[in-house]
Amino acid sequence: MKSFLPQKKCIIGLSPMDDVTDMPYRSVCKQFGADVVVTEFIASEALNRDAEKSLRKMLFDEGQRPLGIQIFGSNEEELLQCLEIVEQRHPDFIDINWGCPVRKVAGKGAGSGMLREPDRLVAITASLVRRATLPVTVKTRLGYDESSKPIVELAERLQDVGVAALAIHGRTKAQMYRGTADWTLIGAVKENPRMHIPIFGNGDITTAAEAVAAHKRYGVDGILIGRAAIGNPWIFEQTQRALRGEEERLVPVTERVEVCLRHLMAEVEFKGEHSAIFEMRKHYGGYFRNLRDFKQFRIPLVTVDSLDKIIPIFDDIKQFYADC
């Protein structure tokens, strides 16, 4: 069942994130070493009514493979119906989101809201696996809250119904993104002698060193990097180098500017100027993290509203940090 994934001791992937892991940014992350990428999550109901924004989320180019399209929903028939739409795009696998904790998703019983009903979660997953012609993977959490963390048993059940790989975020639904991710239960799933499918860990991986440490300690087949990858595609290169025992490469400011600008222009081409300028604002903190006296550039970057005003800012950044 590993044929759709790279044959590596530790696969480093870009965790799916809404309004982040779109087509342009997935390409940037692949360029810097992400082994596998997944689309933003897409509502099954929206796909079934041909919502333009949801259909665009499935777009990808061949250079992004292996790639998964992630879907979510709580209605079994809607999820089954959208499978054909997804498979027509020919991704490498289909990922089911049983992990999103946000109210607009989990509150409707989708995402990690389904962790309240593990039997139903498994039953719906089984139906999707039977209907799909592509490998089906799952991304989920430890459980719904502190009183219910059934992930070790749930992982077995998901494997038994044919899930090809499992990604686990080390928090409960109730935790949202607060507190600390608990990797011990992720490790318990991987150490379970019954488990043979690839297990990916996710949560609180902010540096290459942390990724390597998690792989060594918990033995996972792969690690998904989420929030730390926003505006920081170099985390994949750094992690790949660390896994090989190589020293970290220092990224000059000129490269940060050039990659950020290339990302921006790709977003403009993909989404249009207005949407691209607005959505890129979440990335600037990552692209230019830890630069001294950067406030003078950060404020205009997140306030100007046209491309002709932003491009000169990038030129000014290059000049100001010419010696970095």
Secondary structure as the mmCIF struct_conf table of DSSP 4:
data_model
#
loop_
_struct_conf.conf_type_id
_struct_conf.id
_struct_conf.beg_label_comp_id
_struct_conf.beg_label_asym_id
_struct_conf.beg_label_seq_id
_struct_conf.end_label_comp_id
_struct_conf.end_label_asym_id
_struct_conf.end_label_seq_id
HELX_RH_3T_P HELX_RH_3T_P1 LYS A 2 PHE A 4
BEND BEND1 LEU A 5 LEU A 5
BEND BEND2 LYS A 9 CYS A 10
STRN STRN1 ILE A 11 LEU A 14
HELX_LH_PP_P HELX_LH_PP_P1 SER A 15 PRO A 16
TURN_TY1_P TURN_TY1_P1 ASP A 18 VAL A 20
BEND BEND3 THR A 21 THR A 21
HELX_RH_AL_P HELX_RH_AL_P1 MET A 23 GLN A 31
TURN_TY1_P TURN_TY1_P2 PHE A 32 GLY A 33
BEND BEND4 ASP A 35 ASP A 35
STRN STRN2 VAL A 36 VAL A 38
HELX_LH_PP_P HELX_LH_PP_P2 THR A 39 PHE A 41
STRN STRN3 ILE A 42 ALA A 43
HELX_RH_AL_P HELX_RH_AL_P2 SER A 44 ASN A 48
TURN_TY1_P TURN_TY1_P3 ARG A 49 ASP A 50
HELX_RH_AL_P HELX_RH_AL_P3 GLU A 52 LYS A 57
TURN_TY1_P TURN_TY1_P4 MET A 58 MET A 58
HELX_RH_3T_P HELX_RH_3T_P2 GLU A 62 GLN A 64
BEND BEND5 PRO A 66 PRO A 66
STRN STRN4 LEU A 67 PHE A 72
BEND BEND6 SER A 74 SER A 74
HELX_RH_AL_P HELX_RH_AL_P4 GLU A 76 GLU A 87
TURN_TY1_P TURN_TY1_P5 GLN A 88 ARG A 89
BEND BEND7 ASP A 92 ASP A 92
STRN STRN5 PHE A 93 TRP A 98
HELX_RH_AL_P HELX_RH_AL_P5 ARG A 103 ALA A 106
TURN_TY1_P TURN_TY1_P6 GLY A 107 GLY A 109
HELX_RH_3T_P HELX_RH_3T_P3 GLY A 111 ARG A 116
HELX_RH_AL_P HELX_RH_AL_P6 PRO A 118 ARG A 131
BEND BEND8 THR A 133 LEU A 134
STRN STRN6 VAL A 136 ARG A 141
BEND BEND9 LEU A 142 LEU A 142
BEND BEND10 TYR A 144 TYR A 144
STRN STRN7 ASP A 145 ASP A 145
TURN_TY1_P TURN_TY1_P7 GLU A 146 SER A 147
STRN STRN8 SER A 148 SER A 148
HELX_RH_AL_P HELX_RH_AL_P7 ILE A 151 ASP A 160
TURN_TY1_P TURN_TY1_P8 VAL A 161 GLY A 162
BEND BEND11 ALA A 164 ALA A 164
STRN STRN9 ALA A 165 HIS A 169
BEND BEND12 GLY A 170 ARG A 171
TURN_TY1_P TURN_TY1_P9 LYS A 173 TYR A 177
BEND BEND13 GLY A 179 GLY A 179
HELX_RH_AL_P HELX_RH_AL_P8 TRP A 183 GLU A 191
TURN_TY1_P TURN_TY1_P10 PRO A 193 ARG A 194
BEND BEND14 ILE A 197 ILE A 197
STRN STRN10 ILE A 199 ASN A 202
BEND BEND15 GLY A 203 ASP A 204
BEND BEND16 THR A 207 THR A 207
HELX_RH_AL_P HELX_RH_AL_P9 ALA A 208 TYR A 218
BEND BEND17 ASP A 221 ASP A 221
STRN STRN11 GLY A 222 ILE A 225
HELX_RH_3T_P HELX_RH_3T_P4 ARG A 227 ALA A 229
TURN_TY1_P TURN_TY1_P11 ILE A 230 GLY A 231
TURN_TY1_P TURN_TY1_P12 PRO A 233 PRO A 233
HELX_RH_AL_P HELX_RH_AL_P10 TRP A 234 LEU A 243
TURN_TY1_P TURN_TY1_P13 ARG A 244 GLY A 245
HELX_LH_PP_P HELX_LH_PP_P3 GLU A 246 LEU A 250
HELX_RH_AL_P HELX_RH_AL_P11 VAL A 253 LYS A 271
HELX_RH_AL_P HELX_RH_AL_P12 GLU A 273 TYR A 287
TURN_TY1_P TURN_TY1_P14 PHE A 288 ASN A 290
TURN_TY1_P TURN_TY1_P15 ARG A 292 PHE A 294
HELX_RH_AL_P HELX_RH_AL_P13 LYS A 295 LEU A 301
TURN_TY1_P TURN_TY1_P16 VAL A 302 THR A 303
BEND BEND18 SER A 306 SER A 306
HELX_RH_AL_P HELX_RH_AL_P14 LEU A 307 PHE A 320
TURN_TY1_P TURN_TY1_P17 TYR A 321 ASP A 323
#
